[in-house]
Amino acid sequence: MSRSSRRQSAPPLPAHPRRTRTLSRLTGVALLATALVGGSGVAAVAAPAAARGGAVPAAAAPPRTTPGPCAYTETPDEPAARPVPLPPDPRRTPGHGTVRVTLRTNQGPIGLTLDREQAPCTVQSFLHLVRHRFYDRTPCHRLTAYPTLSVLQCGDPSGTGSGGPGYRYADELPTDLPPAPTDPTGVRKVYARGVLAMANAGPDTNGSQFFLVYANSALRPNYTIFGEVDAAGLATLDRIAAGGIAPTAEDPAPVDGAPALPVEIRRAARGR
């Protein structure tokens, strides 16, 4: 699936009229996948190129995967929005302790505490992207203000919601979240105010996009939690959320879209 067709933009929307737009986007992705399969089927029954006097193309090399436990895997059909190598993947991935990272934004600092024990491969990847300045001068492209989904989403240098680092890796999902009181089925869990989690486009598609929860949100536990936002960062998030979401001609009072106060990560740096 091409990066142009797949937005790495989960968390999904709660039940709301605007959800149809997200569902239609996903439906479009499914149709594209079907078209590609159909195209392959046609090619399979066509005469080989050699029989037609042409050269037979060489088979594409499989995507590279790091040999360690995190198995970071290249995504050639979804190239990096900004060049960055695959992360290091040592056999003994650091799995203890915390690491501080500060996002210095034009709206104020957002301090993060990353938890290696909670999500060692995610923390390792995030620190790799910070070290290579992948997040520097990048926008936070999405703000939501639903009663059950209140997040700021960042991490795509293209600002489209479709960009990533050119690799993916597996989920490290939470197992101990409390049930969301707004969901009587118990399926959705509470992603509490201050949570730092990875956005994705389906199972095991983590890349560079992440979201910051500024008010308790109800989500299926399909998003890797790898840290938390500090008090100063929450104050910055509250200021951004209070600014609202930029209206459009199609939706003059949106609850999901670009922040009305543009947010740029000017520098992401390890430490305070």
N, C-alpha and C positions, 0 to 999 in steps of 0.2 A: 504494500500500500504506500503510495507516494506521500511525502511530507506535505505536498500541496493539498492533498485530499484529506489528511487526517490531522485534526487538531489534537495536540497533546494537552487537553484542557480540562479533563476531569479535575475536581469533583463535578458530578452531574447535577443538574438542576432539580429542585424539589417539584412536587406537583404544582404547576402554575401554567397559565396560558402560554408563556414564553418557552415552555419546554418543547413545544412542537417544533420550534426552530432547531433545537439541538437534535431532536429525533430525526428530523428531515435531513440534517447534515449527516448523521450516522447512516441513514438509509442510503444516501448518496454514496457513501463509502462502500456499503455493501454492494450496490449496483456496479460500482467501478470494479470491485473485486470479481464479481460475476463476469463482467465484460472481459477482464484479463484472462480468466479461466477459459471463457469461450474462445478468445483469440488463440490460446494455447492449443485448444482442441482442434481448431481449423489448421493450425500449423502442423499438428501431428499427422494429419491425413494428407497433407500436400506432398508433392514429389520432393525428394531430397535435393538440396542445392547442387550436389555433384552430378546428379542425373540430368540436371538442366544446364550443365556446363559451368556452373558457378562454384565458388569456394565454399566449403562447409565451415561456418564460424566456430571458433574454439569455444568450449564450454567456459562459462564465467567461473572464476575462482570463488570458492565459498567464503563467506564473511569471516574475518579473523575473530577469534575469541581468545581472551587471555587465559592462561593455563591454571590460574589459582581458583580458590573456592567461589569467588564472586562472578567469574565467567562473563566479564564485560564483552559484549559482542557488537561488532560493527554493523551498521545499518546502511549499506550502500544505496538502497533506494530512498533513504532519508538522510541525505548528507548533512554535515554539521553546518549550523547557521553561522558559526565562527570556528576557524580551524583549531583543533585541539587533539592531542594524541589520546589513545586509550589509557585509562588510569593504570597505575601499578596494581598488581594483584598478587601480593605475597601469599605463600602457603599458609602462614599464620597471620591472618588479618587481625589488626588490632581490635580487640573486642571489649576493652575496659576503659573507663574514664570518660571525661568530657573535654570538649574543645570549644573555645570561644571564637566566634566570628562576628564581625560588625559589618553591617551593610550601611554604608554612608550614603544616604539619599538626599535629594534636593528638598525633601520635606522633613528631614531630621534623621537621627541615627536609629537603626533597628539592630539591637544586640541579640545574638543568637547563642544558645548553648547547645552544642551537638552532643548526642549521647551515643557513644560507640557501642555500648552493650545492647542498646535497643535496636540498632540497625547498623552493624559494622560496615557492610558493603556500601550502603548509602552515604554514610559519613565519609568514607574513604573517597568516593566519587565526588562528593560535594567539595571536599578540601582540595582535591585535584583540580577541579574547575576554578576554585578560588585562586589557587597557586598560579594557574595559567591565565588569570585575569579574564576568564570567560564572561563573568558577570559584570565587569566594569563597563560603564556607559550603556547600560541596558534598561529598558523600561519595565515597569510592572504594568502589564497590559490589561488586566482584568480585576474588577472589583464587583463583588456581589453583595446584595443587601436584602436577601430573602429572610423571612422570620426563622427559617431553619438552615440557612446557608449564608454565612457572613465571613468572607475571605478576601484577601488580596493575593493575586497570583502573579508570579514573577519568573524570571529565568530563561526567557526566550529573547536572544539578541535581535531577532527580526521584528519583535513586537506584534506578531500576527497570531500567536497562540499555536503555531505549527512548527516552530523552530526548536532544534535540540542540539546535542553535542556530537551526533553522528554515531552514537552507540546506545545500547540498551542493557538493562540488567534486571535480575529477578526481584520480586517483591520481598519485603521483610515486614509482614503485616502484624498489626497489634492483635493481641488475643484477650486482653483484659479490660476493654473499654466498657463503661456502663451503658445500658440500653437507653435510647433516647426517649424521654417521656412523651414526646409528640408522636411516636410511632407505636401503636398498640400491638403490632406484630412482633416487636422486639428485634426486627432485622437491622434497623438502623441504630447506630451507636453515637455516643456523644464525643465529638471532636471538640475538646474544651478550648475556651479562650486562651490564647497563648501557644497553641500547638503549632509546630512546624512540620509540614508533611509534604510528600512528593505528589505532584500531579502525574497523571498517566493517561494513556489512550487505550487501556485494557490491561489484562493480566501480564505482568512481567515486561512492561514497556517503559520502565523508569528511564529518565534521561537527565535533563537539566532543570525542567520546570518544577516549581515548588509553590506551595501556598501557605499563607500565614493567617491563622484564625483569630479574628478580633472579637467574636462573640460566639458562645456555644452553638455548635452546628450539628445537625443530624445527618449522618452519612452511613452508608454501608461501609464496613471495615475493610475497604479495598485499597486504602492509601497508606503507604508506609510513613509512620511517624518517626522522625529522627532527631527531634530536639524541641526546644521551646524558646519563646520570645521573652526578653527581659522587660522590666517595668518601663524603661525609657522607650523601648521599641513599641510597646503597647500604646504609649501616649502618642507616638508618631502614627501608628495605625488608626487610632481613634480620630486623629486630626484629618487623616486622609478619608476615612469613612464619613466623617461629618461633612466633608466637601461634596459628597454624593457622587453620582455617576453621570457622565457626560450625556446629555440628551441627543437624540438623532431625529431626523425628519420622520422616520418610521415609528419612533418611540420617544415621545417628548418627556416621559417620566419613567425611565428605565430602572430596573433593579439588578441588572447584570450588564456590564460593559466596561468601557474604558473609564478610569477615574476622572472626575471633573477636575481634580487637582492633579495634573500630570506628575507621575512618580518615576524618577530615574535613579537607578543604583549607580552612583558616580564611582564608587570603589567598594569592593568587597575585600575585607582584609582579616586575616587570622589574628586573634587577640582583641583587646579592647580598642 
